Amino acid sequence: MTAEIREIARHEGETIRQATLESDRARVRLLSWGCVLRDWRAPTAGGWRRCTLGLERFEDYPVHSPSYGAVVGRVANRIGAARFPLGGREVRLTPNEGPNILHGGHGLGRRNWRMEADGAGSSVRLSYDSPDGEDGFPGAVAFEIVVRLAGARLTYEMRARPDRPTPINLAQHAYWNLDGGGEVLDHRLRLDAHAWAEIDAGKIPTGRLIPAGEGLPDFREARSLRDADGRGIVIDHAYALSEGRDRAQPAAELVSSSGDLRLRLWTDQPSVQVYDAPRLTLPVPGLDGERVAPFGGLCLEAQNFPDAPNRPEFPSPIASPETPYSQRLEIEIAAT
């Protein structure tokens, strides 16, 4: 079955498209705007259940979306003081979170990408050509993402080829809720991560990795978010995935409060940013008219570490024509 693509809106003179990918185990909708994963439904004993947060109307995305389902970048997460060194000079960006920059400023998650069906099967290809200097970043970059649904598994193949050295770090920014609504605090999370990146008051890493369980919960054994500290953990931190881990095994697993649905995530990235959305409130309705509230979704953002352009302790985020960027992400939601 090929992807169904249709026009759903106009925004700033551009046509916004939506792709529908379907199998007997998943129903997924994607937007050309921001490569947004708008909706994912999985079959349960009670019918098809919504598993991610999205907005009912496209018109609300540019105004109100907190990166719901977007692919964020050029550099996902935070860059301290909105500046970094590159090739012997300092690159200065425009801050959008205090003195820092988050998710690349305006960013890829707020651009309209080209969208087309990708051959046979339920898959779609999205592409975007970012010009030199966009959002302050040096170099022109050709971005391409192929999203493919097979059974209950959605695969992202992300690639970026710059015309000169420049930092790139993409992250899929879905807010997961396997209950279909309400809080996620009684979801159980397992994360194959031995440490987390210490941060300062501005949420910028110090470069130090703290062993899991010291200061933040150790999720190497599955535990509920509520039980993690007895009250419901407030967390927005990058967990360092264990070195030498078996890549055939999922890096993260999330189980619904009732225990009937499980999300599994595979990644080739060094960290997963865990964010439990403690201040999540929107003035507009979500999918099916739902009004979201704090702790209404959990983000599991596979990526390089925050502030990597300024931190030699972390893997280098610099891509070049000779070493283009790539990332593979697989997500599966199925009955337990």
C-alpha positions as CSV (number, residue, x, y, z in Angstrom):
1,M,0.0,0.0,0.0
2,T,1.4,3.4,-1.0
3,A,1.3,6.5,1.2
4,E,-1.8,8.6,0.7
5,I,-0.8,12.3,0.4
6,R,-3.3,15.2,0.2
7,E,-3.3,19.0,0.6
8,I,-4.9,20.1,3.9
9,A,-4.0,23.8,4.2
10,R,-2.1,26.9,3.0
11,H,0.4,28.7,5.2
12,E,2.5,31.7,4.3
13,G,1.8,31.1,0.6
14,E,2.8,27.4,0.8
15,T,0.8,24.2,0.5
16,I,0.7,22.0,3.6
17,R,0.4,18.3,2.9
18,Q,-0.5,15.4,5.0
19,A,0.6,11.8,4.4
20,T,-1.3,8.8,5.8
21,L,0.6,5.5,6.4
22,E,-1.4,2.5,7.3
23,S,-1.0,-1.2,8.2
24,D,-3.1,-3.6,10.1
25,R,-1.1,-2.6,13.2
26,A,-0.7,1.1,12.9
27,R,-2.3,4.3,11.5
28,V,0.1,7.2,11.1
29,R,-0.4,10.8,9.8
30,L,2.6,13.0,9.0
31,L,2.7,16.7,8.0
32,S,5.0,18.4,5.5
33,W,5.2,21.3,7.9
34,G,8.1,20.5,10.2
35,C,8.0,16.7,9.3
36,V,5.4,16.5,12.1
37,L,4.2,13.2,13.3
38,R,0.7,14.4,13.8
39,D,-1.1,11.2,14.9
40,W,-0.3,7.5,15.6
41,R,-3.0,5.0,16.5
42,A,-2.5,1.5,17.6
43,P,-5.1,-1.3,17.9
44,T,-6.1,-2.4,21.4
45,A,-8.9,-4.6,22.8
46,G,-11.0,-1.4,23.1
47,G,-10.3,-0.2,19.5
48,W,-7.8,2.1,17.9
49,R,-6.0,4.2,20.5
50,R,-4.2,7.5,20.0
51,C,-0.6,7.3,21.2
52,T,0.9,10.7,20.5
53,L,-0.1,14.3,21.1
54,G,-1.2,16.4,18.1
55,L,-3.5,19.3,17.3
56,E,-7.0,19.1,15.8
57,R,-6.5,22.0,13.4
58,F,-3.4,22.7,11.3
59,E,-3.8,26.4,11.8
60,D,-2.9,26.0,15.5
61,Y,0.5,24.4,14.8
62,P,2.5,27.5,13.8
63,V,1.0,29.5,16.7
64,H,0.7,27.0,19.6
65,S,2.6,23.8,19.0
66,P,5.4,23.0,21.5
67,S,7.3,21.1,18.8
68,Y,4.5,18.4,18.8
69,G,5.9,15.5,16.7
70,A,8.3,17.7,14.7
71,V,11.8,16.9,13.5
72,V,13.8,19.7,15.2
73,G,17.1,21.2,14.2
74,R,19.4,22.2,12.5
75,V,20.8,21.6,16.0
76,A,18.2,20.1,18.3
77,N,18.2,20.9,22.0
78,R,20.2,23.8,23.5
79,I,23.3,25.7,22.5
80,G,24.7,27.7,25.4
81,A,24.9,31.5,25.0
82,A,23.6,30.9,21.4
83,R,27.2,30.7,20.1
84,F,29.8,28.1,19.3
85,P,33.4,28.0,17.7
86,L,33.8,26.7,14.2
87,G,37.0,26.8,12.1
88,G,38.8,29.4,14.3
89,R,35.9,31.8,14.5
90,E,32.8,32.3,16.7
91,V,29.4,31.7,15.2
92,R,26.7,33.8,16.9
93,L,23.0,32.9,16.7
94,T,19.8,34.6,17.9
95,P,18.7,33.4,21.4
96,N,15.2,32.2,21.8
97,E,15.3,30.8,25.3
98,G,16.9,33.4,27.6
99,P,20.5,33.7,26.5
100,N,20.5,30.3,24.8
101,I,19.1,28.9,21.6
102,L,16.7,25.9,21.6
103,H,16.0,23.6,18.6
104,G,17.8,25.8,16.1
105,G,15.8,28.9,16.6
106,H,12.9,29.1,14.1
107,G,14.3,25.7,13.0
108,L,13.5,22.9,10.7
109,G,10.5,22.0,12.8
110,R,8.7,25.1,11.6
111,R,9.6,24.9,7.9
112,N,7.5,23.4,5.1
113,W,9.3,20.4,3.6
114,R,8.7,18.8,0.2
115,M,6.7,15.6,0.6
116,E,6.2,12.7,-1.8
117,A,5.4,9.0,-1.7
118,D,8.6,6.9,-1.6
119,G,8.1,4.1,-4.1
120,A,6.1,1.0,-3.2
121,G,5.0,0.4,0.4
122,S,3.8,2.7,3.1
123,S,6.6,5.3,3.1
124,V,7.1,9.0,2.4
125,R,10.1,11.1,1.5
126,L,10.5,14.6,2.9
127,S,13.2,17.0,1.8
128,Y,14.3,20.6,2.6
129,D,17.1,22.7,1.3
130,S,18.3,25.0,4.0
131,P,20.3,28.0,2.6
132,D,23.6,29.3,4.0
133,G,22.9,31.5,7.0
134,E,19.4,30.2,7.8
135,D,18.8,30.8,11.5
136,G,22.4,32.0,11.6
137,F,24.0,28.6,10.9
138,P,26.8,28.5,8.3
139,G,26.6,26.5,5.1
140,A,23.8,25.3,2.8
141,V,22.4,21.9,3.8
142,A,20.3,19.4,1.9
143,F,18.1,17.5,4.3
144,E,16.2,14.3,3.5
145,I,14.1,12.1,5.7
146,V,12.4,8.9,4.6
147,V,9.7,7.6,7.0
148,R,8.5,4.1,6.5
149,L,5.8,2.1,8.2
150,A,6.1,-1.7,8.3
151,G,3.6,-3.5,10.6
152,A,3.8,-1.7,13.9
153,R,7.2,-0.2,13.3
154,L,7.9,3.3,12.0
155,T,11.5,4.0,10.7
156,Y,13.1,7.3,10.2
157,E,16.2,7.5,7.9
158,M,17.5,11.0,8.3
159,R,20.3,12.4,6.1
160,A,21.9,15.8,5.7
161,R,24.6,16.9,3.3
162,P,26.2,20.3,3.9
163,D,28.4,22.2,1.5
164,R,30.9,23.1,4.3
165,P,31.5,22.0,7.9
166,T,28.6,22.9,10.1
167,P,26.9,21.4,13.2
168,I,23.8,19.2,12.7
169,N,21.8,17.3,15.3
170,L,18.3,16.2,14.5
171,A,15.7,14.9,16.9
172,Q,12.2,13.5,16.5
173,H,10.1,15.3,19.1
174,A,6.9,13.4,19.6
175,Y,5.0,13.6,22.9
176,W,4.0,10.0,23.7
177,N,0.9,9.1,25.7
178,L,0.1,5.4,25.4
179,D,-3.1,5.8,27.4
180,G,-4.7,8.0,24.8
181,G,-5.0,10.9,27.3
182,G,-4.5,12.0,30.8
183,E,-1.1,12.1,32.6
184,V,1.8,9.8,31.7
185,L,3.1,9.6,35.3
186,D,2.0,6.0,35.6
187,H,3.7,4.9,32.4
188,R,6.7,2.6,33.0
189,L,10.0,3.6,31.4
190,R,13.1,1.5,30.8
191,L,16.1,3.2,29.3
192,D,19.5,1.6,28.5
193,A,21.4,4.5,29.9
194,H,24.2,4.4,32.4
195,A,24.5,8.1,33.1
196,W,22.9,11.6,32.5
197,A,24.4,14.9,31.5
198,E,24.7,17.3,34.3
199,I,23.2,20.8,33.5
200,D,23.4,24.3,35.0
201,A,20.5,26.5,35.9
202,G,20.0,27.3,32.2
203,K,19.8,23.6,31.3
204,I,23.2,23.7,29.5
205,P,25.4,20.7,30.1
206,T,28.6,21.2,32.2
207,G,30.2,18.4,30.3
208,R,30.1,16.0,33.3
209,L,28.2,12.7,33.1
210,I,26.6,11.6,36.4
211,P,25.9,7.9,37.0
212,A,22.2,7.0,36.7
213,G,20.6,6.9,40.1
214,E,22.6,9.8,41.5
215,G,20.4,12.8,41.4
216,L,18.1,11.5,38.7
217,P,16.4,8.1,38.5
218,D,18.1,5.0,37.1
219,F,15.7,3.6,34.4
220,R,17.8,0.6,33.5
221,E,15.2,-1.3,35.4
222,A,11.6,-0.3,34.3
223,R,9.9,2.0,36.7
224,S,7.0,4.4,36.6
225,L,7.6,8.1,36.3
226,R,5.5,8.7,39.4
227,D,7.5,6.2,41.5
228,A,10.8,7.5,40.2
229,D,10.9,10.0,43.1
230,G,7.7,9.4,44.9
231,R,6.0,12.5,43.6
232,G,6.3,12.4,39.8
233,I,9.7,13.3,38.4
234,V,10.2,16.6,36.7
235,I,12.9,15.8,34.1
236,D,14.4,17.5,31.1
237,H,17.8,15.8,30.8
238,A,19.9,13.9,28.3
239,Y,20.5,10.4,29.4
240,A,23.8,8.8,28.0
241,L,23.0,5.5,26.4
242,S,25.2,2.7,27.6
243,E,28.4,2.1,25.6
244,G,28.7,-1.3,24.1
245,R,25.0,-1.9,24.3
246,D,23.4,-4.4,22.0
247,R,22.0,-2.2,19.1
248,A,19.6,-5.0,18.2
249,Q,17.8,-4.4,21.5
250,P,15.7,-1.3,22.1
251,A,17.4,1.7,23.8
252,A,14.1,2.7,25.4
253,E,10.8,1.0,26.3
254,L,7.6,2.7,27.5
255,V,4.6,0.8,28.8
256,S,1.1,2.3,29.2
257,S,-0.4,2.8,32.6
258,S,-2.7,-0.2,32.1
259,G,0.1,-2.3,30.7
260,D,-1.6,-3.1,27.4
261,L,0.6,-1.1,25.0
262,R,4.4,-1.0,24.7
263,L,6.6,1.5,22.8
264,R,10.1,0.4,21.8
265,L,12.7,2.7,20.4
266,W,16.0,1.9,18.6
267,T,18.6,4.5,17.8
268,D,22.2,5.0,16.7
269,Q,22.5,8.2,18.6
270,P,24.5,8.6,21.9
271,S,21.7,10.0,24.1
272,V,18.0,10.3,24.7
273,Q,16.6,13.5,26.0
274,V,13.8,12.6,28.4
275,Y,11.2,15.3,29.0
276,D,7.9,14.8,30.9
277,A,6.3,18.1,30.1
278,P,5.5,19.4,33.6
279,R,4.1,22.7,32.4
280,L,2.3,21.5,29.3
281,T,-0.9,23.6,28.7
282,L,-2.4,24.8,25.4
283,P,-5.3,27.1,24.7
284,V,-6.4,25.1,21.7
285,P,-7.8,21.5,21.4
286,G,-5.7,18.5,20.7
287,L,-6.7,15.6,18.6
288,D,-10.2,14.4,19.2
289,G,-10.8,17.6,21.1
290,E,-8.6,16.7,24.1
291,R,-7.3,19.4,26.3
292,V,-3.8,18.6,27.4
293,A,-2.5,19.3,30.9
294,P,0.9,19.1,32.7
295,F,2.6,15.7,32.4
296,G,0.3,14.9,29.4
297,G,3.0,13.5,27.3
298,L,6.6,12.1,27.5
299,C,9.3,13.0,24.9
300,L,12.1,10.5,24.2
301,E,14.3,12.5,21.9
302,A,17.2,10.4,20.4
303,Q,20.0,12.8,19.5
304,N,23.5,13.9,20.2
305,F,24.1,15.6,23.5
306,P,22.9,19.2,24.1
307,D,25.5,22.0,23.5
308,A,27.7,19.5,21.7
309,P,29.1,22.3,19.5
310,N,30.7,23.7,22.6
311,R,31.6,20.5,24.4
312,P,34.6,18.5,23.3
313,E,33.6,15.9,25.9
314,F,30.7,14.9,23.7
315,P,30.7,13.4,20.2
316,S,31.3,16.0,17.6
317,P,28.2,17.3,15.8
318,I,30.1,18.7,12.9
319,A,29.1,17.4,9.5
320,S,30.8,18.2,6.2
321,P,30.6,17.3,2.5
322,E,33.0,14.4,3.2
323,T,31.2,13.3,6.4
324,P,27.5,13.9,5.9
325,Y,25.0,13.6,8.8
326,S,22.9,10.5,9.2
327,Q,20.6,9.1,11.8
328,R,18.4,6.0,12.0
329,L,15.4,5.9,14.4
330,E,12.9,3.0,14.8
331,I,9.8,3.2,16.9
332,E,7.3,0.4,17.4
333,I,4.0,0.5,19.3
334,A,2.3,-2.8,19.9
335,A,0.3,-4.8,22.4
336,T,2.2,-6.2,25.3
